[in-house]
Amino acid sequence: MPEFLKPPTITQNPNPLPDGFTPRLIELYKAGRFPFDRLVTYYQLDQINEAIHDMHEGRVIKPILIGS
């Protein structure tokens, strides 16, 4: 049977992160060893073009849009 006709493989856990990953990041953040707040930049929704531009220019790692 050609590969493209085979049904997709279904996994039990579609979460790509290993168990314990998120809790570990939280522990590191609380200990001051994971600067999550330095990785995000907030933009108002009407600044969406600026957020995209800054992301493409490498000025921000994770732009977050805030609706008003």
N, C-alpha and C positions, 0 to 999 in steps of 0.2 A: 504494500500500500504506500503510495507517495506520502512523504512527510506532511505536506500541506493538507492532506485529507484526514490525518489522524486527529482524534479529539484532544483538546488541551488537557494538560495534566493539572489536576486540582490538588492543592495542598490543604492541610488541616488548619494551618496557621498562616494566613496571608501577610502577617506583620513581618516586614523585612528586618526589623531590629531584634537582636537577641534578647531573651528574657533578662530583666535586670538592668538593661542599658539605661533606660530613662531614670529609674530610681538612683542609679549610680551618678548620672549627670546632676541630679538634684542634690545629692550628698556633696559632690565636688563644688557646686555653686554655694551651698551653705557654708562650706569650709573656706570659701574665698579662692578656690583653685580652678574655677570655671567661670570666666567673665562673660556670662550670657548677656548681661546688659550692655556690654561693649560690642556685641555682635549684631545687635538690631538697631535700626533707625526708624522712627515713626514719622509718617507723613499723613497729612489730611487727604481725604479722598480727591479733592480737587488738585492735589499735587502729584497725581499718578504719573504724569509724564516726567516730572523731575525725579521721582523715585526710580523709574525705569532707566532714565539717563544715568543717574548716580550709580545704579547697579552695574550697568554696562561699562561705565568708566572705572569701576573698581573702588568707588568712594564708600560704598556700603556693602555689607555682606548679606544682610537680610532686611530688606525694606518691608515695613508693616504699614498697611493703609488703615486709617481710622476714619470711619464714617461719621459725619456730623449730623 
